[in-house]
Amino acid sequence: MTTVQRRIANPLARRVPGQVLLETTGRKSGLPRRTPVGGRRVGEVFWLVSEFGEKSQYVRNIKADPRVRVRIRGKWYAGTAYLMPEDDARARLRALPRFNSAAVRAFGDALLTVRVELDRG
């Protein structure tokens, strides 16, 4: 599943204008890495759930450098990401967009909540 996402689904989803993107800095390359994600903005916080937890490349990148950007409705927002293993990721999914949440629940094996505090301004 990871190979399918990395090689086929993610490159296609990155091109969809309304798709939310999470941009991290590659921990090895130092280059920007953009990953399509499902989540929801609540005030100045963007919530998402990683379906593969700490095995996800973007989660590994966040651990190395928590400064991220999130593209929501075509606009980029800078922020700081926090991994929240203590959060109930399954409960969190119930508050996020249904389509993505269903896929995360179906294919995920190590759910992990990610909270991005968006910079003001």
All heavy atoms as an XYZ file, in Angstrom:
965
protein
N       0.823     -1.203      0.000
C       0.000      0.000      0.000
C       0.862      1.260      0.000
O       0.563      2.222     -0.699
C      -0.927     -0.022      1.222
C      -1.983      1.012      1.176
S      -3.079      0.674     -0.203
C      -3.883      2.196     -0.367
N       1.936      1.265      0.764
C       2.808      2.432      0.829
C       3.393      2.756     -0.536
O       3.450      3.915     -0.940
C       3.950      2.197      1.849
O       3.356      1.922      3.115
C       4.833      3.402      1.980
N       3.814      1.741     -1.270
C       4.385      1.945     -2.600
C       3.351      2.539     -3.545
O       3.653      3.462     -4.301
C       4.935      0.620     -3.162
O       5.920      0.124     -2.260
C       5.553      0.816     -4.528
N       2.132      2.047     -3.491
C       1.058      2.571     -4.345
C       0.808      4.039     -4.023
O       0.685      4.872     -4.928
C      -0.239      1.749     -4.181
C      -1.407      2.418     -4.883
C      -0.031      0.339     -4.699
N       0.761      4.363     -2.738
C       0.537      5.753     -2.349
C       1.686      6.638     -2.820
O       1.468      7.708     -3.372
C       0.404      5.884     -0.833
C      -0.943      5.473     -0.333
C      -1.064      5.686      1.147
O      -0.170      5.335      1.919
N      -2.163      6.268      1.556
N       2.908      6.209     -2.563
C       4.074      7.028     -2.879
C       4.261      7.235     -4.374
O       4.600      8.315     -4.828
C       5.331      6.398     -2.280
C       6.573      7.273     -2.494
C       7.792      6.688     -1.870
N       7.616      6.644     -0.431
C       8.309      5.866      0.376
N       9.227      5.064     -0.110
N       8.107      5.881      1.668
N       4.048      6.177     -5.166
C       4.346      6.234     -6.602
C       3.170      6.676     -7.480
O       3.382      7.229     -8.549
C       4.824      4.863     -7.083
C       6.008      4.338     -6.336
C       7.281      4.774     -6.984
N       8.397      4.108     -6.338
C       9.477      4.738     -5.941
N       9.605      6.019     -6.144
N      10.445      4.078     -5.360
N       1.936      6.419     -7.018
C       0.784      6.700     -7.883
C      -0.182      7.714     -7.251
O      -0.420      8.782     -7.813
C       0.025      5.396     -8.232
C       0.970      4.443     -8.984
C      -1.215      5.692     -9.055
C       0.450      3.044     -9.133
N      -0.738      7.372     -6.094
C      -1.794      8.199     -5.500
C      -1.303      9.589     -5.099
O      -1.941     10.591     -5.430
C      -2.402      7.483     -4.299
N      -0.191      9.684     -4.382
C       0.285     10.988     -3.916
C       0.661     11.934     -5.059
O       0.267     13.102     -5.021
C       1.447     10.834     -2.939
C       0.988     10.327     -1.580
O      -0.205     10.178     -1.339
N       1.925     10.067     -0.705
N       1.413     11.481     -6.078
C       1.711     12.410     -7.181
C       0.452     12.943     -7.867
O       0.403     14.116     -8.245
C       2.554     11.567     -8.141
C       3.202     10.548     -7.272
C       2.170     10.229     -6.221
N      -0.568     12.104     -8.009
C      -1.824     12.560     -8.612
C      -2.552     13.533     -7.686
O      -3.025     14.586     -8.120
C      -2.726     11.374     -8.939
C      -2.247     10.460    -10.062
C      -3.145      9.235    -10.163
C      -2.189     11.209    -11.384
N      -2.639     13.204     -6.403
C      -3.369     14.036     -5.442
C      -2.711     15.400     -5.261
O      -3.402     16.401     -5.042
C      -3.475     13.319     -4.097
N      -1.384     15.473     -5.359
C      -0.690     16.761     -5.216
C      -1.124     17.763     -6.281
O      -1.023     18.960     -6.079
C       0.823     16.562     -5.290
C       1.425     16.103     -3.994
C       2.944     16.218     -4.018
N       3.566     15.245     -4.893
C       4.013     14.050     -4.503
N       3.904     13.677     -3.255
N       4.572     13.227     -5.370
N      -1.618     17.267     -7.401
C      -2.022     18.141     -8.512
C      -3.473     18.628     -8.393
O      -3.868     19.531     -9.116
C      -1.826     17.415     -9.832
C      -0.359     17.227    -10.160
C      -0.184     16.485    -11.473
N       1.190     16.427    -11.890
C       2.088     15.553    -11.456
N       1.736     14.664    -10.549
N       3.327     15.563    -11.893
N      -4.236     18.042     -7.507
C      -5.638     18.428     -7.335
C      -5.682     19.775     -6.593
O      -5.155     19.887     -5.487
C      -6.417     17.352     -6.550
C      -7.837     17.799     -6.274
C      -6.388     16.036     -7.304
N      -6.308     20.801     -7.203
C      -6.280     22.142     -6.606
C      -6.798     22.229     -5.171
O      -6.241     22.939     -4.353
C      -7.149     22.968     -7.546
C      -7.174     22.223     -8.826
C      -7.008     20.768     -8.466
N      -7.839     21.506     -4.822
C      -8.409     21.611     -3.481
C      -7.784     20.689     -2.450
O      -8.144     20.738     -1.274
N      -6.839     19.862     -2.866
C      -6.221     18.892     -1.953
C      -5.370     19.611     -0.910
O      -4.578     20.477     -1.240
C      -5.341     17.917     -2.742
C      -4.552     16.943     -1.887
C      -5.435     15.955     -1.138
O      -6.246     15.282     -1.738
N      -5.265     15.872      0.147
N      -5.534     19.222      0.346
C      -4.686     19.762      1.410
C      -3.312     19.107      1.286
O      -3.209     17.890      1.128
C      -5.292     19.476      2.805
C      -4.339     19.924      3.903
C      -6.640     20.156      2.954
N      -2.270     19.929      1.344
C      -0.899     19.422      1.292
C      -0.165     19.781      2.569
O      -0.327     20.882      3.097
C      -0.125     20.026      0.110
C      -0.574     19.660     -1.287
C       0.280     20.387     -2.318
C      -0.493     18.162     -1.509
N       0.639     18.852      3.046
C       1.527     19.089      4.178
C       2.938     19.125      3.624
O       3.373     18.175      2.967
C       1.394     17.963      5.203
C       2.379     18.040      6.378
C       2.047     19.229      7.266
C       2.339     16.753      7.175
N       3.637     20.221      3.853
C       5.010     20.349      3.376
C       5.961     20.269      4.566
O       5.881     21.060      5.494
C       5.220     21.668      2.648
C       6.624     21.813      2.067
C       6.805     23.125      1.354
O       7.124     24.123      2.032
O       6.602     23.156      0.120
N       6.829     19.276      4.526
C       7.861     19.108      5.543
C       9.210     19.325      4.868
O       9.300     19.434      3.652
C       7.816     17.689      6.152
O       8.020     16.723      5.111
C       6.488     17.419      6.846
N      10.261     19.355      5.681
C      11.619     19.427      5.153
C      12.222     18.039      5.260
O      12.211     17.437      6.348
C      12.464     20.432      5.953
O      11.834     21.717      5.859
C      13.881     20.512      5.419
N      12.723     17.525      4.136
C      13.316     16.192      4.135
C      14.452     16.095      5.141
O      15.362     16.922      5.134
N      14.399     15.116      5.998
C      15.395     14.992      7.071
C      16.777     14.646      6.538
O      17.775     14.940      7.173
C      14.933     13.981      8.118
C      14.818     12.571      7.611
C      14.071     11.663      8.572
N      13.929     10.342      7.989
C      13.077     10.020      7.025
N      12.281     10.938      6.528
N      13.029      8.794      6.567
N      16.851     14.026      5.383
C      18.145     13.685      4.783
C      18.532     14.688      3.701
O      19.674     15.129      3.646
C      18.108     12.274      4.185
C      17.926     11.192      5.229
C      17.863      9.830      4.586
C      17.600      8.757      5.630
N      17.488      7.427      5.014
N      17.577     15.032      2.841
C      17.875     15.891      1.691
C      17.845     17.382      2.019
O      18.486     18.171      1.344
C      16.874     15.625      0.568
O      15.581     16.093      0.949
N      17.024     17.755      3.019
C      16.827     19.170      3.307
C      15.884     19.852      2.329
O      15.657     21.055      2.408
N      15.308     19.081      1.409
C      14.410     19.624      0.387
C      12.956     19.584      0.868
O      12.593     18.750      1.688
C      14.533     18.811     -0.901
C      15.905     18.816     -1.561
C      15.928     17.833     -2.737
C      16.260     20.217     -2.027
N      12.118     20.472      0.331
C      10.698     20.430      0.694
C      10.054     19.147      0.181
O      10.312     18.718     -0.942
C      10.093     21.645     -0.013
C      11.193     22.364     -0.677
C      12.434     21.544     -0.590
N       9.235     18.536      1.021
C       8.509     17.308      0.673
C       7.032     17.565      0.892
O       6.615     17.924      1.997
C       8.969     16.134      1.543
C      10.433     15.818      1.415
C      10.740     15.355      0.025
N      12.145     14.968     -0.101
C      12.788     14.925     -1.249
N      12.173     15.251     -2.366
N      14.044     14.565     -1.289
N       6.237     17.394     -0.157
C       4.800     17.664     -0.069
C       4.011     16.373     -0.116
O       4.187     15.567     -1.017
C       4.379     18.589     -1.205
C       4.966     19.972     -1.043
C       4.555     20.901     -2.133
N       5.080     22.230     -1.868
C       5.013     23.220     -2.723
N       4.427     23.055     -3.900
N       5.523     24.395     -2.403
N       3.122     16.232      0.861
C       2.314     15.029      1.005
C       0.841     15.411      1.075
O       0.465     16.248      1.904
C       2.705     14.279      2.297
O       4.106     14.028      2.285
C       1.939     12.983      2.435
N       0.000     14.817      0.236
C      -1.441     15.051      0.358
C      -1.950     14.433      1.661
O      -1.583     13.304      1.999
C      -2.040     14.323     -0.845
C      -0.901     13.908     -1.705
C       0.330     13.928     -0.866
N      -2.739     15.187      2.390
C      -3.280     14.693      3.657
C      -4.750     15.088      3.758
O      -5.217     15.985      3.066
C      -2.507     15.254      4.888
C      -1.080     14.767      4.905
C      -2.561     16.768      4.944
N      -5.447     14.407      4.621
C      -6.809     14.778      4.965
C      -6.777     15.304      6.378
O      -6.028     14.811      7.215
N      -7.516     16.308      6.631
C      -7.541     16.869      7.978
C      -8.527     18.007      8.028
O      -9.296     18.234      7.084
N      -8.486     18.744      9.111
C      -9.426     19.857      9.279
C      -8.775     20.951     10.096
O      -8.111     20.686     11.091
C     -10.691     19.372      9.966
C     -11.657     20.499     10.287
C     -13.036     20.022     10.647
N     -13.704     19.617      9.393
C     -14.459     18.547      9.275
N     -14.657     17.760     10.289
N     -15.035     18.254      8.121
N      -9.024     22.172      9.648
C      -8.577     23.339     10.406
C      -9.651     23.705     11.411
O     -10.836     23.805     11.066
C      -8.325     24.516      9.458
C      -7.827     25.738     10.200
C      -7.511     26.869      9.253
N      -7.052     28.011     10.018
C      -6.586     29.108      9.473
N      -6.501     29.222      8.166
N      -6.186     30.099     10.232
N      -9.227     23.894     12.659
C     -10.113     24.341     13.729
C      -9.426     25.542     14.353
O      -8.442     25.396     15.081
C     -10.352     23.236     14.783
C     -11.264     23.744     15.887
C     -10.913     21.975     14.134
N      -9.901     26.725     14.016
C      -9.244     27.943     14.484
C      -7.841     28.038     13.913
O      -7.652     27.977     12.703
N      -6.853     28.148     14.786
C      -5.459     28.270     14.354
C      -4.699     26.946     14.456
O      -3.474     26.933     14.571
C      -4.746     29.359     15.174
C      -5.325     30.743     14.962
C      -5.312     31.181     13.501
O      -4.263     31.027     12.846
O      -6.352     31.665     13.016
N      -5.461     25.837     14.436
C      -4.850     24.508     14.513
C      -5.363     23.655     13.353
O      -6.554     23.678     13.035
C      -5.191     23.819     15.854
C      -4.650     22.401     15.890
C      -4.640     24.623     17.026
N      -4.449     22.917     12.725
C      -4.820     21.959     11.692
C      -4.567     20.569     12.246
O      -3.462     20.275     12.718
C      -4.010     22.173     10.406
C      -4.427     21.250      9.308
C      -5.559     21.521      8.554
C      -3.721     20.097      9.049
C      -5.968     20.654      7.552
C      -4.116     19.219      8.049
C      -5.251     19.499      7.300
N      -5.595     19.719     12.224
C      -5.515     18.354     12.750
C      -5.482     17.346     11.612
O      -6.227     17.492     10.640
C      -6.735     18.052     13.612
C      -6.822     18.839     14.866
C      -7.496     20.013     15.063
C      -6.223     18.515     16.121
N      -7.356     20.425     16.362
C      -6.575     19.530     17.040
C      -5.411     17.468     16.569
C      -6.159     19.521     18.356
C      -5.000     17.455     17.885
C      -5.364     18.473     18.766
N      -4.668     16.306     11.752
C      -4.670     15.195     10.814
C      -4.254     13.934     11.552
O      -3.733     13.999     12.675
C      -3.739     15.455      9.623
C      -2.250     15.498      9.915
C      -1.526     14.481      9.054
C      -1.721     16.881      9.607
N      -4.500     12.792     10.940
C      -4.099     11.512     11.518
C      -3.268     10.777     10.482
O      -3.711     10.567      9.347
C      -5.318     10.662     11.947
C      -4.873      9.276     12.417
C      -6.098     11.366     13.057
N      -2.059     10.402     10.870
C      -1.175      9.621     10.008
C      -1.593      8.158     10.091
O      -1.682      7.597     11.186
C       0.278      9.776     10.467
O       1.095      8.830      9.822
N      -1.829      7.544      8.931
C      -2.295      6.157      8.947
C      -1.196      5.164      9.297
O      -1.471      4.076      9.774
C      -2.964      5.788      7.626
C      -2.092      5.843      6.416
C      -2.883      5.676      5.136
O      -3.695      4.747      5.038
O      -2.683      6.502      4.229
N       0.066      5.513      9.075
C       1.166      4.602      9.382
C       2.038      5.113     10.518
O       3.159      4.632     10.717
C       2.001      4.329      8.122
C       1.186      3.721      7.015
C       0.978      4.413      5.842
C       0.594      2.482      7.164
C       0.203      3.877      4.819
C      -0.186      1.931      6.151
C      -0.375      2.631      4.978
N       1.540      6.095     11.250
C       2.229      6.589     12.436
C       3.674      6.984     12.180
O       3.978      7.659     11.203
N       4.558      6.531     13.047
C       5.964      6.922     12.965
C       6.701      6.284     11.798
O       7.855      6.621     11.542
C       6.665      6.650     14.292
C       6.099      7.534     15.384
C       6.952      7.604     16.630
O       8.153      7.270     16.565
O       6.417      8.002     17.669
N       6.034      5.407     11.055
C       6.636      4.840      9.843
C       6.446      5.771      8.644
O       7.131      5.618      7.638
C       6.037      3.468      9.542
C       6.417      2.407     10.584
C       5.865      1.056     10.216
C       4.418      0.978     10.645
N       3.793     -0.327     10.377
N       5.517      6.720      8.742
C       5.278      7.662      7.647
C       6.491      8.560      7.475
O       7.045      9.073      8.441
C       4.061      8.542      7.941
O       2.891      7.782      7.969
N       6.880      8.767      6.221
C       8.038      9.617      5.954
C       7.815     11.037      6.454
O       8.721     11.651      7.017
C       8.372      9.614      4.454
C       8.783      8.253      3.921
C      10.002      7.687      4.616
O      10.993      8.382      4.815
N       9.925      6.423      4.999
N       6.605     11.562      6.283
C       6.383     12.938      6.736
C       6.431     13.039      8.258
O       6.855     14.060      8.797
C       5.111     13.550      6.149
C       3.784     13.005      6.635
C       3.175     13.493      7.775
C       3.123     12.019      5.913
C       1.950     13.019      8.200
C       1.894     11.544      6.323
C       1.315     12.042      7.465
O       0.090     11.566      7.887
N       6.051     11.981      8.972
C       6.172     11.986     10.433
C       7.643     11.956     10.824
O       8.075     12.684     11.727
C       5.388     10.816     11.066
C       5.711     10.671     12.548
C       3.893     11.027     10.868
N       8.440     11.165     10.138
C       9.883     11.144     10.404
C      10.498     12.515     10.146
O      11.370     12.961     10.895
C      10.557     10.082      9.546
C      10.183      8.673      9.952
C      10.843      7.673      9.044
N      10.478      6.326      9.423
C      10.923      5.245      8.811
N      11.766      5.345      7.800
N      10.541      4.051      9.211
N      10.040     13.175      9.091
C      10.537     14.519      8.798
C      10.140     15.505      9.892
O      10.935     16.365     10.285
C      10.033     15.005      7.438
C      10.659     14.254      6.288
O      11.702     13.617      6.431
N      10.021     14.320      5.128
N       8.910     15.398     10.393
C       8.443     16.268     11.473
C       9.294     16.058     12.731
O       9.636     17.021     13.416
C       6.946     16.029     11.773
C       6.094     16.597     10.635
C       6.544     16.622     13.118
C       4.629     16.185     10.683
N       9.637     14.812     13.023
C      10.474     14.537     14.195
C      11.828     15.230     14.076
O      12.381     15.697     15.068
C      10.663     13.033     14.377
C       9.401     12.341     14.874
C       9.574     10.856     14.955
C      10.245     10.490     16.256
N      10.285      9.023     16.454
N      12.350     15.329     12.853
C      13.646     15.971     12.632
C      13.525     17.499     12.614
O      14.442     18.200     13.039
C      14.264     15.476     11.325
N      12.397     18.005     12.102
C      12.175     19.455     12.003
C      10.674     19.708     12.009
O      10.002     19.471     11.000
C      12.803     20.004     10.722
C      12.623     21.515     10.580
O      11.996     22.164     11.451
O      13.114     22.055      9.574
N      10.127     20.180     13.120
C       8.672     20.342     13.229
C       8.088     21.542     12.469
O       6.879     21.693     12.403
C       8.444     20.480     14.729
C       9.716     21.060     15.244
C      10.803     20.476     14.389
N       8.932     22.399     11.885
C       8.412     23.523     11.105
C       7.852     22.991      9.787
O       8.545     22.292      9.045
C       9.513     24.559     10.820
C      10.068     25.213     12.070
C       9.082     26.077     12.823
N       8.523     27.096     11.956
C       7.358     27.697     12.146
N       6.607     27.390     13.179
N       6.927     28.608     11.309
N       6.593     23.270      9.521
C       5.907     22.762      8.333
C       5.115     23.891      7.682
O       4.994     24.984      8.244
C       4.953     21.595      8.684
C       5.703     20.428      9.307
C       3.823     22.061      9.597
N       4.566     23.575      6.518
C       3.563     24.429      5.880
C       2.395     23.541      5.499
O       2.579     22.361      5.194
C       4.111     25.116      4.631
C       5.173     26.132      4.928
C       5.550     27.032      3.755
N       5.543     26.387      2.463
C       5.218     27.003      1.309
N       4.885     28.277      1.302
N       5.246     26.351      0.157
N       1.199     24.123      5.511
C      -0.010     23.396      5.128
C      -0.739     24.232      4.083
O      -0.960     25.425      4.280
C      -0.941     23.150      6.340
C      -2.161     22.350      5.933
C      -0.204     22.467      7.477
N      -1.099     23.594      2.948
C      -1.898     24.292      1.935
C      -3.348     23.902      2.135
O      -3.726     22.734      1.987
C      -1.452     23.920      0.524
C      -2.194     24.782     -0.538
C      -1.851     24.373     -1.931
N      -2.598     23.143     -2.247
C      -2.533     22.529     -3.421
N      -1.737     22.969     -4.361
N      -3.246     21.438     -3.629
N      -4.157     24.900      2.492
C      -5.581     24.705      2.738
C      -6.338     25.629      1.786
O      -6.121     26.850      1.807
C      -5.952     25.034      4.199
C      -5.088     24.238      5.174
C      -7.440     24.794      4.443
C      -5.163     24.732      6.605
N      -7.191     25.045      0.945
C      -7.974     25.815     -0.029
C      -7.083     26.737     -0.862
O      -7.405     27.904     -1.085
C      -9.070     26.607      0.675
C     -10.119     25.720      1.303
C     -11.298     26.530      1.803
N     -12.268     25.637      2.390
C     -12.612     25.653      3.671
N     -12.089     26.527      4.495
N     -13.501     24.800      4.126
N      -5.932     26.225     -1.269
C      -5.039     26.958     -2.154
C      -4.122     27.957     -1.486
O      -3.290     28.574     -2.145
N      -4.228     28.145     -0.170
C      -3.392     29.109      0.543
C      -2.442     28.376      1.483
O      -2.842     27.445      2.182
C      -4.262     30.084      1.332
C      -3.461     31.160      2.027
C      -4.341     32.165      2.723
C      -3.465     33.183      3.434
N      -4.215     34.088      4.261
N      -1.173     28.806      1.489
C      -0.160     28.194      2.347
C      -0.112     28.868      3.709
O      -0.155     30.101      3.807
C       1.213     28.280      1.690
C       1.384     27.324      0.562
C       1.268     27.594     -0.773
C       1.674     25.930      0.665
N       1.472     26.450     -1.505
C       1.727     25.414     -0.650
C       1.894     25.061      1.735
C       2.000     24.079     -0.920
C       2.163     23.732      1.471
C       2.211     23.251      0.156
N      -0.005     28.040      4.753
C       0.116     28.506      6.133
C       1.341     27.843      6.758
O       1.483     26.617      6.673
C      -1.115     28.113      6.962
C      -2.399     28.702      6.459
C      -3.150     28.044      5.489
C      -2.870     29.913      6.947
C      -4.335     28.579      5.006
C      -4.059     30.455      6.477
C      -4.783     29.784      5.507
O      -5.960     30.315      5.047
N       2.196     28.628      7.380
C       3.335     28.073      8.105
C       2.874     27.670      9.496
O       1.912     28.223     10.037
C       4.455     29.108      8.207
N       3.553     26.700     10.078
C       3.185     26.273     11.425
C       4.200     25.320     12.012
O       5.230     25.019     11.404
N       3.891     24.871     13.204
C       4.732     23.911     13.917
C       3.897     22.676     14.200
O       2.794     22.777     14.742
C       5.247     24.515     15.241
O       5.944     25.735     14.942
C       6.187     23.554     15.944
N       4.432     21.520     13.816
C       3.708     20.255     13.975
C       4.116     19.564     15.270
O       5.291     19.577     15.647
C       3.986     19.344     12.784
N       3.141     18.957     15.910
C       3.359     18.202     17.145
C       2.757     16.812     16.977
O       1.600     16.682     16.576
C       2.688     18.900     18.334
C       3.256     20.274     18.590
C       2.696     21.396     18.004
C       4.381     20.437     19.402
C       3.219     22.658     18.212
C       4.916     21.696     19.619
C       4.326     22.799     19.025
O       4.865     24.050     19.233
N       3.535     15.798     17.284
C       3.040     14.419     17.267
C       2.362     14.168     18.596
O       2.897     14.510     19.649
C       4.197     13.447     17.039
C       5.039     13.730     15.794
C       6.177     12.727     15.682
C       4.184     13.723     14.538
N       1.182     13.549     18.560
C       0.383     13.380     19.763
C      -0.008     11.920     19.982
O      -1.166     11.542     19.798
C      -0.844     14.274     19.670
C      -0.452     15.732     19.441
S      -1.814     16.857     19.618
C      -2.242     16.595     21.320
N       0.963     11.086     20.388
C       0.650      9.667     20.593
C      -0.367      9.430     21.706
O      -1.041      8.400     21.716
C       2.007      9.050     20.933
C       2.854     10.180     21.380
C       2.350     11.401     20.668
N      -0.520     10.391     22.618
C      -1.471     10.224     23.724
C      -2.912     10.485     23.292
O      -3.852     10.138     24.005
C      -1.094     11.140     24.897
C      -1.317     12.617     24.647
C      -0.266     13.315     23.763
O       0.750     12.698     23.404
O      -0.490     14.486     23.419
N      -3.096     11.105     22.117
C      -4.430     11.409     21.621
C      -5.084     10.135     21.080
O      -4.406      9.265     20.534
C      -4.333     12.454     20.503
C      -5.679     13.012     20.099
O      -6.320     13.664     20.952
O      -6.091     12.804     18.949
N      -6.387     10.028     21.211
C      -7.133      8.898     20.665
C      -7.365      9.163     19.178
O      -8.301      9.881     18.799
C      -8.457      8.736     21.412
C      -9.268      7.545     20.940
O      -8.974      6.976     19.863
O     -10.224      7.186     21.653
N      -6.504      8.600     18.330
C      -6.541      8.878     16.894
C      -7.861      8.431     16.258
O      -8.383      9.105     15.368
C      -5.356      8.218     16.197
N      -8.417      7.318     16.701
C      -9.697      6.852     16.141
C     -10.823      7.836     16.465
O     -11.659      8.137     15.618
C     -10.030      5.462     16.637
C      -9.081      4.417     16.063
C      -9.659      3.019     16.120
N      -8.734      2.075     15.541
C      -8.615      1.836     14.239
N      -9.382      2.457     13.389
N      -7.746      0.963     13.789
N     -10.820      8.346     17.672
C     -11.823      9.355     18.033
C     -11.585     10.636     17.235
O     -12.534     11.275     16.775
C     -11.765      9.640     19.530
N     -10.341     11.007     17.046
C     -10.006     12.206     16.281
C     -10.521     12.085     14.840
O     -11.023     13.050     14.266
C      -8.491     12.422     16.289
C      -8.002     13.613     15.514
C      -8.289     14.933     16.150
N      -7.786     14.972     17.508
C      -8.153     15.888     18.386
N      -9.015     16.829     18.054
N      -7.675     15.885     19.620
N     -10.403     10.906     14.254
C     -10.862     10.701     12.880
C     -12.349     11.007     12.720
O     -12.780     11.441     11.651
C     -10.580      9.268     12.422
C      -9.134      8.965     12.045
C      -8.956      7.468     11.820
C      -8.712      9.758     10.821
N     -13.122     10.803     13.774
C     -14.562     11.080     13.691
C     -14.851     12.569     13.496
O     -15.925     12.937     13.031
C     -15.281     10.540     14.918
C     -15.349      9.023     14.940
C     -16.308      8.484     15.991
N     -15.811      8.592     17.351
C     -15.008      7.699     17.944
N     -14.615      6.620     17.272
N     -14.609      7.864     19.174
N     -13.884     13.433     13.845
C     -14.064     14.879     13.695
C     -13.436     15.403     12.401
O     -13.502     16.597     12.128
C     -13.451     15.599     14.894
N     -12.841     14.523     11.619
C     -12.166     14.924     10.384
C     -13.002     14.517      9.176
O     -13.963     13.759      9.314
C     -10.766     14.295     10.333
C      -9.837     14.681     11.481
C      -8.493     13.991     11.339
C      -9.665     16.186     11.578
N     -12.660     15.000      7.967
C     -13.450     14.661      6.775
C     -13.645     13.157      6.608
O     -12.702     12.378      6.719
C     -12.615     15.251      5.632
C     -11.893     16.395      6.267
C     -11.570     15.916      7.659
N     -14.880     12.759      6.338
C     -15.268     11.344      6.324
C     -14.536     10.484      5.310
O     -14.113      9.382      5.615
C     -16.767     11.222      6.080
C     -17.559     11.565      7.283
C     -19.013     11.209      7.075
N     -19.730     11.558      8.286
C     -20.949     11.999      8.301
N     -21.617     12.140      7.173
N     -21.529     12.307      9.434
N     -14.394     10.971      4.074
C     -13.793     10.151      3.025
C     -12.363      9.762      3.397
O     -12.002      8.588      3.370
C     -13.825     10.883      1.684
C     -13.193     10.094      0.572
C     -13.856      9.012      0.018
C     -11.941     10.422      0.102
C     -13.275      8.262     -0.995
C     -11.346      9.694     -0.919
C     -12.018      8.603     -1.461
N     -11.556     10.744      3.742
C     -10.174     10.458      4.118
C     -10.124      9.613      5.389
O      -9.327      8.682      5.491
C      -9.383     11.745      4.318
C      -7.944     11.463      4.665
O      -7.151     11.101      3.809
N      -7.613     11.590      5.934
N     -10.941      9.922      6.353
C     -10.937      9.176      7.612
C     -11.250      7.703      7.393
O     -10.646      6.833      8.025
C     -11.940      9.789      8.594
O     -11.513     11.083      8.968
N     -12.176      7.414      6.486
C     -12.518      6.018      6.200
C     -11.319      5.290      5.609
O     -11.023      4.145      5.984
C     -13.706      5.947      5.248
N     -10.589      5.948      4.710
C      -9.401      5.326      4.111
C      -8.309      5.120      5.154
O      -7.662      4.070      5.187
C      -8.879      6.190      2.961
N      -8.107      6.095      6.014
C      -7.085      5.975      7.066
C      -7.429      4.818      7.991
O      -6.568      4.012      8.343
C      -6.930      7.305      7.849
C      -6.072      7.115      9.093
C      -6.337      8.383      6.952
N      -8.703      4.716      8.383
C      -9.127      3.606      9.249
C      -8.954      2.265      8.551
O      -8.519      1.285      9.156
C     -10.586      3.776      9.665
C     -10.764      4.542     10.951
C     -12.179      4.427     11.478
N     -13.186      4.982     10.584
C     -13.502      6.270     10.514
N     -12.893      7.135     11.275
N     -14.420      6.688      9.681
N      -9.283      2.221      7.263
C      -9.236      0.952      6.521
C      -7.808      0.463      6.287
O      -7.535     -0.730      6.408
C      -9.951      1.104      5.186
N      -6.903      1.359      5.960
C      -5.549      0.947      5.584
C      -4.510      1.166      6.668
O      -3.423      0.603      6.618
C      -5.112      1.675      4.305
C      -5.994      1.382      3.138
C      -6.776      2.377      2.570
C      -6.055      0.101      2.608
C      -7.599      2.106      1.488
C      -6.875     -0.181      1.528
C      -7.651      0.819      0.966
N      -4.829      2.002      7.650
C      -3.855      2.345      8.684
C      -3.596      1.215      9.653
O      -4.479      0.427      9.968
N      -2.355      1.158     10.115
C      -2.020      0.122     11.096
C      -1.333      0.689     12.332
O      -1.054     -0.040     13.267
C      -1.153     -0.971     10.446
C       0.203     -0.455      9.995
O       0.480      0.740     10.112
O       0.999     -1.287      9.524
N      -1.059      1.987     12.351
C      -0.396      2.596     13.508
C      -0.810      4.061     13.568
O       0.012      4.957     13.405
C       1.117      2.461     13.386
N      -2.093      4.305     13.772
C      -2.621      5.665     13.714
C      -1.938      6.591     14.711
O      -1.659      6.212     15.846
C      -4.126      5.647     13.973
C      -4.968      4.763     13.060
C      -6.441      4.893     13.422
C      -4.729      5.083     11.603
N      -1.662      7.820     14.240
C      -0.992      8.815     15.077
C      -1.568     10.190     14.749
O      -1.562     10.611     13.594
C       0.518      8.804     14.813
C       1.343      9.874     15.512
C       1.312      9.675     17.026
C       2.774      9.860     14.998
N      -2.053     10.885     15.760
C      -2.573     12.233     15.578
C      -1.421     13.220     15.441
O      -0.436     13.144     16.163
C      -3.451     12.652     16.780
O      -4.542     11.724     16.902
C      -4.007     14.054     16.618
N      -1.589     14.140     14.494
C      -0.625     15.227     14.291
C      -1.404     16.547     14.429
O      -2.438     16.728     13.790
C       0.045     15.154     12.912
C       1.037     16.307     12.735
C       0.735     13.817     12.721
N      -0.875     17.430     15.256
C      -1.476     18.747     15.476
C      -0.502     19.777     14.927
O       0.665     19.785     15.298
C      -1.684     18.959     16.970
C      -2.250     20.300     17.328
C      -2.466     20.384     18.839
N      -3.197     21.573     19.151
C      -2.781     22.490     20.000
N      -1.624     22.328     20.626
N      -3.508     23.559     20.231
N      -1.007     20.655     14.054
C      -0.167     21.723     13.501
C      -0.709     23.061     14.012
O      -1.841     23.434     13.696
C      -0.171     21.713     11.950
C       0.698     22.861     11.425
C       0.313     20.375     11.422
N       0.077     23.723     14.808
C      -0.280     25.070     15.265
C       0.152     26.037     14.181
O       1.338     26.176     13.903
C       0.402     25.379     16.592
C      -0.148     24.564     17.740
C       0.408     24.985     19.084
O       1.025     26.067     19.187
O       0.214     24.228     20.041
N      -0.837     26.683     13.571
C      -0.564     27.603     12.469
C      -0.108     28.951     13.010
O      -0.640     29.451     14.006
C      -1.813     27.760     11.609
C      -2.375     26.452     11.036
C      -3.708     26.712     10.346
C      -1.378     25.813     10.082
N       0.904     29.520     12.337
C       1.410     30.839     12.732
C       0.334     31.886     12.462
O      -0.400     31.798     11.471
C       2.665     31.207     11.949
C       3.837     30.264     12.260
O       3.775     29.542     13.274
O       4.799     30.280     11.467
N       0.287     32.851     13.301
C      -0.648     33.981     13.080
C       0.017     34.982     12.152
O       1.203     35.189     12.217
C      -0.997     34.649     14.393
C      -1.752     33.711     15.316
C      -2.087     34.400     16.626
N      -2.623     33.416     17.534
C      -3.897     33.341     17.858
N      -4.745     34.192     17.357
N      -4.318     32.416     18.691
N      -0.812     35.573     11.309
C      -0.275     36.621     10.459
C      -0.363     36.298      9.093
O      -0.312     36.182      8.094
